[in-house]
Amino acid sequence: MQFSITASNPRFKVVTYDDAIPEVKAIYDDTMQTLQLPFVLNWFKCQGTNATLLRGNWAKLKSTLVEGQVPNILKQLIIYNVSKERGCDYCAKAHGIFADSMSGLISDEENFKVTENLDSPSLPNSYKVAINLVTKAAITTTAVTDEDFQQLAEAGFTEEEVQELMAQADLVNMLNTIATISGIKVDNELLEVEL
């Protein structure tokens, strides 16, 4: 098998909804319903030739990002920030769009985009602490200390929420790895929608 990557030729086959086998279509349907999107993201489509892998990765993403006690906007901001730091254009752009679509939860200022204002006084201090520490955990795991966990507790996070936050470090590394290795580009539909 010959692999070459170009702007229009990712390393893994991108399986459209219409070309997917029934098992993959069912997973695609669940991603669209859960994420409230009218299309399947390229991140899923680049795994569409392997239903087992897609099912497992979607289950992890769904339980770690969508479910739980930590607000979704904070999780999206963490993934956006880590992805930006790691140079994963796909995840930084996609999760930046998702986070910005929720900017109204942070500020009612017109045209406020939370991804452009991570140091904004409107952003709760607990969010800033979590973004910084989970970014550290994702990028330099061995540098995480007991004091970091104490900071999260002092910022008001419960033990369960701290576990969820640290799970974002693991999740974002998986998201970034698959997106970068596959060579996928940001979905045209996502760029057009700019949620």
Biotite code that builds the C-alpha atoms (Angstrom):
import biotite.structure as struc

atoms = struc.array([
    struc.Atom([0.000, 0.000, 0.000], chain_id="A", res_id=1, res_name="MET", atom_name="CA", element="C"),
    struc.Atom([1.375, 3.397, -0.997], chain_id="A", res_id=2, res_name="GLN", atom_name="CA", element="C"),
    struc.Atom([0.713, 6.362, 1.314], chain_id="A", res_id=3, res_name="PHE", atom_name="CA", element="C"),
    struc.Atom([1.013, 9.943, 0.207], chain_id="A", res_id=4, res_name="SER", atom_name="CA", element="C"),
    struc.Atom([-0.670, 12.979, 1.640], chain_id="A", res_id=5, res_name="ILE", atom_name="CA", element="C"),
    struc.Atom([-1.805, 16.068, -0.183], chain_id="A", res_id=6, res_name="THR", atom_name="CA", element="C"),
    struc.Atom([-4.405, 18.709, 0.536], chain_id="A", res_id=7, res_name="ALA", atom_name="CA", element="C"),
    struc.Atom([-7.039, 16.576, -1.137], chain_id="A", res_id=8, res_name="SER", atom_name="CA", element="C"),
    struc.Atom([-5.610, 13.144, -0.337], chain_id="A", res_id=9, res_name="ASN", atom_name="CA", element="C"),
    struc.Atom([-5.496, 12.201, 3.368], chain_id="A", res_id=10, res_name="PRO", atom_name="CA", element="C"),
    struc.Atom([-3.543, 9.116, 4.446], chain_id="A", res_id=11, res_name="ARG", atom_name="CA", element="C"),
    struc.Atom([-6.683, 7.194, 5.412], chain_id="A", res_id=12, res_name="PHE", atom_name="CA", element="C"),
    struc.Atom([-9.705, 6.802, 3.195], chain_id="A", res_id=13, res_name="LYS", atom_name="CA", element="C"),
    struc.Atom([-12.420, 9.249, 4.187], chain_id="A", res_id=14, res_name="VAL", atom_name="CA", element="C"),
    struc.Atom([-15.642, 7.214, 4.107], chain_id="A", res_id=15, res_name="VAL", atom_name="CA", element="C"),
    struc.Atom([-18.711, 9.295, 3.343], chain_id="A", res_id=16, res_name="THR", atom_name="CA", element="C"),
    struc.Atom([-22.044, 8.521, 4.901], chain_id="A", res_id=17, res_name="TYR", atom_name="CA", element="C"),
    struc.Atom([-23.404, 7.150, 1.622], chain_id="A", res_id=18, res_name="ASP", atom_name="CA", element="C"),
    struc.Atom([-20.396, 4.851, 1.164], chain_id="A", res_id=19, res_name="ASP", atom_name="CA", element="C"),
    struc.Atom([-20.362, 3.542, 4.743], chain_id="A", res_id=20, res_name="ALA", atom_name="CA", element="C"),
    struc.Atom([-21.400, 0.021, 5.700], chain_id="A", res_id=21, res_name="ILE", atom_name="CA", element="C"),
    struc.Atom([-24.511, -0.194, 7.939], chain_id="A", res_id=22, res_name="PRO", atom_name="CA", element="C"),
    struc.Atom([-22.495, -0.632, 11.156], chain_id="A", res_id=23, res_name="GLU", atom_name="CA", element="C"),
    struc.Atom([-20.472, 2.504, 10.416], chain_id="A", res_id=24, res_name="VAL", atom_name="CA", element="C"),
    struc.Atom([-23.606, 4.419, 9.347], chain_id="A", res_id=25, res_name="LYS", atom_name="CA", element="C"),
    struc.Atom([-25.148, 3.644, 12.730], chain_id="A", res_id=26, res_name="ALA", atom_name="CA", element="C"),
    struc.Atom([-22.107, 5.151, 14.482], chain_id="A", res_id=27, res_name="ILE", atom_name="CA", element="C"),
    struc.Atom([-22.177, 8.142, 12.130], chain_id="A", res_id=28, res_name="TYR", atom_name="CA", element="C"),
    struc.Atom([-25.870, 8.625, 12.986], chain_id="A", res_id=29, res_name="ASP", atom_name="CA", element="C"),
    struc.Atom([-25.059, 8.592, 16.702], chain_id="A", res_id=30, res_name="ASP", atom_name="CA", element="C"),
    struc.Atom([-22.272, 11.162, 16.271], chain_id="A", res_id=31, res_name="THR", atom_name="CA", element="C"),
    struc.Atom([-24.561, 13.522, 14.360], chain_id="A", res_id=32, res_name="MET", atom_name="CA", element="C"),
    struc.Atom([-27.413, 13.128, 16.839], chain_id="A", res_id=33, res_name="GLN", atom_name="CA", element="C"),
    struc.Atom([-25.208, 13.483, 19.923], chain_id="A", res_id=34, res_name="THR", atom_name="CA", element="C"),
    struc.Atom([-23.175, 16.416, 18.593], chain_id="A", res_id=35, res_name="LEU", atom_name="CA", element="C"),
    struc.Atom([-26.283, 17.992, 17.024], chain_id="A", res_id=36, res_name="GLN", atom_name="CA", element="C"),
    struc.Atom([-24.615, 18.305, 13.623], chain_id="A", res_id=37, res_name="LEU", atom_name="CA", element="C"),
    struc.Atom([-26.270, 17.745, 10.235], chain_id="A", res_id=38, res_name="PRO", atom_name="CA", element="C"),
    struc.Atom([-23.097, 16.104, 8.867], chain_id="A", res_id=39, res_name="PHE", atom_name="CA", element="C"),
    struc.Atom([-20.390, 13.624, 9.853], chain_id="A", res_id=40, res_name="VAL", atom_name="CA", element="C"),
    struc.Atom([-17.083, 15.166, 10.890], chain_id="A", res_id=41, res_name="LEU", atom_name="CA", element="C"),
    struc.Atom([-13.975, 14.186, 8.926], chain_id="A", res_id=42, res_name="ASN", atom_name="CA", element="C"),
    struc.Atom([-12.426, 12.954, 12.186], chain_id="A", res_id=43, res_name="TRP", atom_name="CA", element="C"),
    struc.Atom([-14.970, 10.122, 12.195], chain_id="A", res_id=44, res_name="PHE", atom_name="CA", element="C"),
    struc.Atom([-14.990, 9.597, 8.438], chain_id="A", res_id=45, res_name="LYS", atom_name="CA", element="C"),
    struc.Atom([-11.229, 8.932, 8.370], chain_id="A", res_id=46, res_name="CYS", atom_name="CA", element="C"),
    struc.Atom([-11.936, 5.930, 10.625], chain_id="A", res_id=47, res_name="GLN", atom_name="CA", element="C"),
    struc.Atom([-14.899, 4.727, 8.559], chain_id="A", res_id=48, res_name="GLY", atom_name="CA", element="C"),
    struc.Atom([-13.063, 1.724, 7.103], chain_id="A", res_id=49, res_name="THR", atom_name="CA", element="C"),
    struc.Atom([-12.618, 0.244, 10.585], chain_id="A", res_id=50, res_name="ASN", atom_name="CA", element="C"),
    struc.Atom([-15.915, -0.077, 12.473], chain_id="A", res_id=51, res_name="ALA", atom_name="CA", element="C"),
    struc.Atom([-14.223, -1.541, 15.563], chain_id="A", res_id=52, res_name="THR", atom_name="CA", element="C"),
    struc.Atom([-11.799, 1.355, 15.904], chain_id="A", res_id=53, res_name="LEU", atom_name="CA", element="C"),
    struc.Atom([-14.478, 3.936, 15.119], chain_id="A", res_id=54, res_name="LEU", atom_name="CA", element="C"),
    struc.Atom([-16.888, 2.457, 17.687], chain_id="A", res_id=55, res_name="ARG", atom_name="CA", element="C"),
    struc.Atom([-14.248, 2.454, 20.435], chain_id="A", res_id=56, res_name="GLY", atom_name="CA", element="C"),
    struc.Atom([-12.976, 5.944, 19.703], chain_id="A", res_id=57, res_name="ASN", atom_name="CA", element="C"),
    struc.Atom([-16.511, 7.351, 19.499], chain_id="A", res_id=58, res_name="TRP", atom_name="CA", element="C"),
    struc.Atom([-17.430, 5.689, 22.817], chain_id="A", res_id=59, res_name="ALA", atom_name="CA", element="C"),
    struc.Atom([-14.384, 7.261, 24.454], chain_id="A", res_id=60, res_name="LYS", atom_name="CA", element="C"),
    struc.Atom([-15.031, 10.679, 22.942], chain_id="A", res_id=61, res_name="LEU", atom_name="CA", element="C"),
    struc.Atom([-18.728, 10.572, 23.823], chain_id="A", res_id=62, res_name="LYS", atom_name="CA", element="C"),
    struc.Atom([-18.229, 9.564, 27.452], chain_id="A", res_id=63, res_name="SER", atom_name="CA", element="C"),
    struc.Atom([-15.264, 11.892, 28.013], chain_id="A", res_id=64, res_name="THR", atom_name="CA", element="C"),
    struc.Atom([-16.292, 15.024, 26.115], chain_id="A", res_id=65, res_name="LEU", atom_name="CA", element="C"),
    struc.Atom([-20.077, 14.982, 25.920], chain_id="A", res_id=66, res_name="VAL", atom_name="CA", element="C"),
    struc.Atom([-21.083, 13.332, 29.198], chain_id="A", res_id=67, res_name="GLU", atom_name="CA", element="C"),
    struc.Atom([-20.078, 14.148, 32.770], chain_id="A", res_id=68, res_name="GLY", atom_name="CA", element="C"),
    struc.Atom([-20.194, 16.998, 35.263], chain_id="A", res_id=69, res_name="GLN", atom_name="CA", element="C"),
    struc.Atom([-17.644, 19.427, 33.786], chain_id="A", res_id=70, res_name="VAL", atom_name="CA", element="C"),
    struc.Atom([-19.277, 22.001, 31.478], chain_id="A", res_id=71, res_name="PRO", atom_name="CA", element="C"),
    struc.Atom([-18.837, 21.184, 27.793], chain_id="A", res_id=72, res_name="ASN", atom_name="CA", element="C"),
    struc.Atom([-17.535, 24.655, 27.006], chain_id="A", res_id=73, res_name="ILE", atom_name="CA", element="C"),
    struc.Atom([-14.627, 24.119, 29.416], chain_id="A", res_id=74, res_name="LEU", atom_name="CA", element="C"),
    struc.Atom([-13.844, 20.754, 27.826], chain_id="A", res_id=75, res_name="LYS", atom_name="CA", element="C"),
    struc.Atom([-13.960, 22.330, 24.359], chain_id="A", res_id=76, res_name="GLN", atom_name="CA", element="C"),
    struc.Atom([-11.633, 25.128, 25.495], chain_id="A", res_id=77, res_name="LEU", atom_name="CA", element="C"),
    struc.Atom([-9.166, 22.598, 26.902], chain_id="A", res_id=78, res_name="ILE", atom_name="CA", element="C"),
    struc.Atom([-9.143, 20.627, 23.651], chain_id="A", res_id=79, res_name="ILE", atom_name="CA", element="C"),
    struc.Atom([-8.824, 23.849, 21.658], chain_id="A", res_id=80, res_name="TYR", atom_name="CA", element="C"),
    struc.Atom([-5.903, 25.092, 23.778], chain_id="A", res_id=81, res_name="ASN", atom_name="CA", element="C"),
    struc.Atom([-3.974, 21.814, 23.812], chain_id="A", res_id=82, res_name="VAL", atom_name="CA", element="C"),
    struc.Atom([-4.527, 21.348, 20.073], chain_id="A", res_id=83, res_name="SER", atom_name="CA", element="C"),
    struc.Atom([-3.277, 24.860, 19.380], chain_id="A", res_id=84, res_name="LYS", atom_name="CA", element="C"),
    struc.Atom([-0.199, 24.263, 21.545], chain_id="A", res_id=85, res_name="GLU", atom_name="CA", element="C"),
    struc.Atom([0.504, 20.923, 19.856], chain_id="A", res_id=86, res_name="ARG", atom_name="CA", element="C"),
    struc.Atom([-0.033, 22.330, 16.360], chain_id="A", res_id=87, res_name="GLY", atom_name="CA", element="C"),
    struc.Atom([-3.039, 20.164, 15.473], chain_id="A", res_id=88, res_name="CYS", atom_name="CA", element="C"),
    struc.Atom([-4.817, 22.489, 13.050], chain_id="A", res_id=89, res_name="ASP", atom_name="CA", element="C"),
    struc.Atom([-7.852, 20.250, 12.582], chain_id="A", res_id=90, res_name="TYR", atom_name="CA", element="C"),
    struc.Atom([-8.690, 19.931, 16.293], chain_id="A", res_id=91, res_name="CYS", atom_name="CA", element="C"),
    struc.Atom([-7.790, 23.533, 17.147], chain_id="A", res_id=92, res_name="ALA", atom_name="CA", element="C"),
    struc.Atom([-10.089, 24.844, 14.418], chain_id="A", res_id=93, res_name="LYS", atom_name="CA", element="C"),
    struc.Atom([-12.964, 22.396, 14.998], chain_id="A", res_id=94, res_name="ALA", atom_name="CA", element="C"),
    struc.Atom([-13.006, 22.650, 18.781], chain_id="A", res_id=95, res_name="HIS", atom_name="CA", element="C"),
    struc.Atom([-12.413, 26.390, 18.571], chain_id="A", res_id=96, res_name="GLY", atom_name="CA", element="C"),
    struc.Atom([-15.593, 26.686, 16.489], chain_id="A", res_id=97, res_name="ILE", atom_name="CA", element="C"),
    struc.Atom([-17.507, 24.551, 19.011], chain_id="A", res_id=98, res_name="PHE", atom_name="CA", element="C"),
    struc.Atom([-16.193, 26.615, 21.952], chain_id="A", res_id=99, res_name="ALA", atom_name="CA", element="C"),
    struc.Atom([-16.885, 29.926, 20.227], chain_id="A", res_id=100, res_name="ASP", atom_name="CA", element="C"),
    struc.Atom([-20.454, 28.804, 19.537], chain_id="A", res_id=101, res_name="SER", atom_name="CA", element="C"),
    struc.Atom([-20.895, 28.747, 23.334], chain_id="A", res_id=102, res_name="MET", atom_name="CA", element="C"),
    struc.Atom([-19.203, 32.125, 23.970], chain_id="A", res_id=103, res_name="SER", atom_name="CA", element="C"),
    struc.Atom([-22.518, 33.551, 25.153], chain_id="A", res_id=104, res_name="GLY", atom_name="CA", element="C"),
    struc.Atom([-22.194, 31.367, 28.255], chain_id="A", res_id=105, res_name="LEU", atom_name="CA", element="C"),
    struc.Atom([-19.090, 33.375, 29.184], chain_id="A", res_id=106, res_name="ILE", atom_name="CA", element="C"),
    struc.Atom([-19.910, 36.920, 28.069], chain_id="A", res_id=107, res_name="SER", atom_name="CA", element="C"),
    struc.Atom([-22.851, 38.729, 26.515], chain_id="A", res_id=108, res_name="ASP", atom_name="CA", element="C"),
    struc.Atom([-20.437, 41.165, 24.851], chain_id="A", res_id=109, res_name="GLU", atom_name="CA", element="C"),
    struc.Atom([-21.221, 41.423, 21.139], chain_id="A", res_id=110, res_name="GLU", atom_name="CA", element="C"),
    struc.Atom([-18.820, 39.493, 18.870], chain_id="A", res_id=111, res_name="ASN", atom_name="CA", element="C"),
    struc.Atom([-17.071, 37.976, 21.914], chain_id="A", res_id=112, res_name="PHE", atom_name="CA", element="C"),
    struc.Atom([-15.160, 34.831, 20.944], chain_id="A", res_id=113, res_name="LYS", atom_name="CA", element="C"),
    struc.Atom([-13.959, 32.943, 23.966], chain_id="A", res_id=114, res_name="VAL", atom_name="CA", element="C"),
    struc.Atom([-11.040, 31.352, 22.090], chain_id="A", res_id=115, res_name="THR", atom_name="CA", element="C"),
    struc.Atom([-9.665, 34.830, 21.412], chain_id="A", res_id=116, res_name="GLU", atom_name="CA", element="C"),
    struc.Atom([-10.129, 35.852, 25.043], chain_id="A", res_id=117, res_name="ASN", atom_name="CA", element="C"),
    struc.Atom([-8.794, 33.056, 27.264], chain_id="A", res_id=118, res_name="LEU", atom_name="CA", element="C"),
    struc.Atom([-7.407, 35.717, 29.608], chain_id="A", res_id=119, res_name="ASP", atom_name="CA", element="C"),
    struc.Atom([-10.699, 37.649, 29.680], chain_id="A", res_id=120, res_name="SER", atom_name="CA", element="C"),
    struc.Atom([-11.958, 38.721, 33.114], chain_id="A", res_id=121, res_name="PRO", atom_name="CA", element="C"),
    struc.Atom([-15.281, 37.204, 32.003], chain_id="A", res_id=122, res_name="SER", atom_name="CA", element="C"),
    struc.Atom([-13.738, 33.711, 31.958], chain_id="A", res_id=123, res_name="LEU", atom_name="CA", element="C"),
    struc.Atom([-14.070, 32.162, 35.427], chain_id="A", res_id=124, res_name="PRO", atom_name="CA", element="C"),
    struc.Atom([-10.777, 31.704, 37.238], chain_id="A", res_id=125, res_name="ASN", atom_name="CA", element="C"),
    struc.Atom([-11.600, 28.015, 37.714], chain_id="A", res_id=126, res_name="SER", atom_name="CA", element="C"),
    struc.Atom([-11.702, 27.643, 33.907], chain_id="A", res_id=127, res_name="TYR", atom_name="CA", element="C"),
    struc.Atom([-8.315, 29.344, 33.550], chain_id="A", res_id=128, res_name="LYS", atom_name="CA", element="C"),
    struc.Atom([-6.788, 27.048, 36.170], chain_id="A", res_id=129, res_name="VAL", atom_name="CA", element="C"),
    struc.Atom([-8.271, 23.962, 34.496], chain_id="A", res_id=130, res_name="ALA", atom_name="CA", element="C"),
    struc.Atom([-7.200, 24.992, 30.984], chain_id="A", res_id=131, res_name="ILE", atom_name="CA", element="C"),
    struc.Atom([-3.614, 25.626, 32.124], chain_id="A", res_id=132, res_name="ASN", atom_name="CA", element="C"),
    struc.Atom([-3.249, 22.478, 34.216], chain_id="A", res_id=133, res_name="LEU", atom_name="CA", element="C"),
    struc.Atom([-4.906, 20.088, 31.776], chain_id="A", res_id=134, res_name="VAL", atom_name="CA", element="C"),
    struc.Atom([-2.821, 21.545, 28.948], chain_id="A", res_id=135, res_name="THR", atom_name="CA", element="C"),
    struc.Atom([0.244, 20.820, 31.087], chain_id="A", res_id=136, res_name="LYS", atom_name="CA", element="C"),
    struc.Atom([-1.015, 17.267, 31.728], chain_id="A", res_id=137, res_name="ALA", atom_name="CA", element="C"),
    struc.Atom([-1.569, 16.649, 28.013], chain_id="A", res_id=138, res_name="ALA", atom_name="CA", element="C"),
    struc.Atom([1.740, 18.055, 26.821], chain_id="A", res_id=139, res_name="ILE", atom_name="CA", element="C"),
    struc.Atom([4.100, 17.219, 29.706], chain_id="A", res_id=140, res_name="THR", atom_name="CA", element="C"),
    struc.Atom([2.382, 14.501, 31.709], chain_id="A", res_id=141, res_name="THR", atom_name="CA", element="C"),
    struc.Atom([5.338, 13.832, 34.009], chain_id="A", res_id=142, res_name="THR", atom_name="CA", element="C"),
    struc.Atom([5.397, 17.492, 35.101], chain_id="A", res_id=143, res_name="ALA", atom_name="CA", element="C"),
    struc.Atom([1.993, 17.246, 36.808], chain_id="A", res_id=144, res_name="VAL", atom_name="CA", element="C"),
    struc.Atom([2.340, 17.538, 40.597], chain_id="A", res_id=145, res_name="THR", atom_name="CA", element="C"),
    struc.Atom([0.224, 17.073, 43.700], chain_id="A", res_id=146, res_name="ASP", atom_name="CA", element="C"),
    struc.Atom([0.154, 20.869, 43.912], chain_id="A", res_id=147, res_name="GLU", atom_name="CA", element="C"),
    struc.Atom([-1.573, 20.960, 40.510], chain_id="A", res_id=148, res_name="ASP", atom_name="CA", element="C"),
    struc.Atom([-4.307, 18.695, 41.851], chain_id="A", res_id=149, res_name="PHE", atom_name="CA", element="C"),
    struc.Atom([-4.554, 20.913, 44.929], chain_id="A", res_id=150, res_name="GLN", atom_name="CA", element="C"),
    struc.Atom([-4.972, 23.963, 42.680], chain_id="A", res_id=151, res_name="GLN", atom_name="CA", element="C"),
    struc.Atom([-7.886, 22.285, 40.916], chain_id="A", res_id=152, res_name="LEU", atom_name="CA", element="C"),
    struc.Atom([-9.486, 21.459, 44.275], chain_id="A", res_id=153, res_name="ALA", atom_name="CA", element="C"),
    struc.Atom([-8.967, 25.044, 45.463], chain_id="A", res_id=154, res_name="GLU", atom_name="CA", element="C"),
    struc.Atom([-10.560, 26.275, 42.231], chain_id="A", res_id=155, res_name="ALA", atom_name="CA", element="C"),
    struc.Atom([-13.689, 24.404, 43.284], chain_id="A", res_id=156, res_name="GLY", atom_name="CA", element="C"),
    struc.Atom([-13.506, 21.156, 41.322], chain_id="A", res_id=157, res_name="PHE", atom_name="CA", element="C"),
    struc.Atom([-14.657, 17.945, 42.997], chain_id="A", res_id=158, res_name="THR", atom_name="CA", element="C"),
    struc.Atom([-12.601, 14.756, 42.821], chain_id="A", res_id=159, res_name="GLU", atom_name="CA", element="C"),
    struc.Atom([-14.945, 13.421, 40.120], chain_id="A", res_id=160, res_name="GLU", atom_name="CA", element="C"),
    struc.Atom([-14.562, 16.628, 38.100], chain_id="A", res_id=161, res_name="GLU", atom_name="CA", element="C"),
    struc.Atom([-10.755, 16.509, 38.446], chain_id="A", res_id=162, res_name="VAL", atom_name="CA", element="C"),
    struc.Atom([-10.817, 12.970, 37.013], chain_id="A", res_id=163, res_name="GLN", atom_name="CA", element="C"),
    struc.Atom([-12.960, 14.237, 34.117], chain_id="A", res_id=164, res_name="GLU", atom_name="CA", element="C"),
    struc.Atom([-10.589, 17.129, 33.521], chain_id="A", res_id=165, res_name="LEU", atom_name="CA", element="C"),
    struc.Atom([-7.555, 14.869, 33.454], chain_id="A", res_id=166, res_name="MET", atom_name="CA", element="C"),
    struc.Atom([-9.390, 12.522, 31.085], chain_id="A", res_id=167, res_name="ALA", atom_name="CA", element="C"),
    struc.Atom([-9.505, 15.476, 28.667], chain_id="A", res_id=168, res_name="GLN", atom_name="CA", element="C"),
    struc.Atom([-5.688, 15.355, 28.530], chain_id="A", res_id=169, res_name="ALA", atom_name="CA", element="C"),
    struc.Atom([-5.858, 11.762, 27.351], chain_id="A", res_id=170, res_name="ASP", atom_name="CA", element="C"),
    struc.Atom([-8.761, 12.436, 24.977], chain_id="A", res_id=171, res_name="LEU", atom_name="CA", element="C"),
    struc.Atom([-7.144, 15.425, 23.286], chain_id="A", res_id=172, res_name="VAL", atom_name="CA", element="C"),
    struc.Atom([-3.957, 13.463, 22.665], chain_id="A", res_id=173, res_name="ASN", atom_name="CA", element="C"),
    struc.Atom([-6.008, 10.755, 20.935], chain_id="A", res_id=174, res_name="MET", atom_name="CA", element="C"),
    struc.Atom([-7.960, 13.346, 18.940], chain_id="A", res_id=175, res_name="LEU", atom_name="CA", element="C"),
    struc.Atom([-4.791, 15.172, 17.886], chain_id="A", res_id=176, res_name="ASN", atom_name="CA", element="C"),
    struc.Atom([-2.919, 12.003, 16.984], chain_id="A", res_id=177, res_name="THR", atom_name="CA", element="C"),
    struc.Atom([-5.654, 10.647, 14.729], chain_id="A", res_id=178, res_name="ILE", atom_name="CA", element="C"),
    struc.Atom([-6.306, 14.028, 13.095], chain_id="A", res_id=179, res_name="ALA", atom_name="CA", element="C"),
    struc.Atom([-2.642, 14.774, 12.447], chain_id="A", res_id=180, res_name="THR", atom_name="CA", element="C"),
    struc.Atom([-1.586, 11.286, 11.342], chain_id="A", res_id=181, res_name="ILE", atom_name="CA", element="C"),
    struc.Atom([-4.587, 10.904, 9.037], chain_id="A", res_id=182, res_name="SER", atom_name="CA", element="C"),
    struc.Atom([-3.941, 14.237, 7.343], chain_id="A", res_id=183, res_name="GLY", atom_name="CA", element="C"),
    struc.Atom([-7.605, 15.266, 7.380], chain_id="A", res_id=184, res_name="ILE", atom_name="CA", element="C"),
    struc.Atom([-8.610, 18.839, 6.699], chain_id="A", res_id=185, res_name="LYS", atom_name="CA", element="C"),
    struc.Atom([-11.203, 20.890, 8.573], chain_id="A", res_id=186, res_name="VAL", atom_name="CA", element="C"),
    struc.Atom([-14.692, 20.043, 7.358], chain_id="A", res_id=187, res_name="ASP", atom_name="CA", element="C"),
    struc.Atom([-16.062, 22.484, 4.787], chain_id="A", res_id=188, res_name="ASN", atom_name="CA", element="C"),
    struc.Atom([-19.471, 22.162, 6.459], chain_id="A", res_id=189, res_name="GLU", atom_name="CA", element="C"),
    struc.Atom([-17.964, 23.192, 9.794], chain_id="A", res_id=190, res_name="LEU", atom_name="CA", element="C"),
    struc.Atom([-16.229, 26.193, 8.262], chain_id="A", res_id=191, res_name="LEU", atom_name="CA", element="C"),
    struc.Atom([-19.466, 27.230, 6.519], chain_id="A", res_id=192, res_name="GLU", atom_name="CA", element="C"),
    struc.Atom([-21.628, 26.789, 9.586], chain_id="A", res_id=193, res_name="VAL", atom_name="CA", element="C"),
    struc.Atom([-19.222, 28.534, 12.008], chain_id="A", res_id=194, res_name="GLU", atom_name="CA", element="C"),
    struc.Atom([-21.632, 27.391, 14.667], chain_id="A", res_id=195, res_name="LEU", atom_name="CA", element="C"),
])
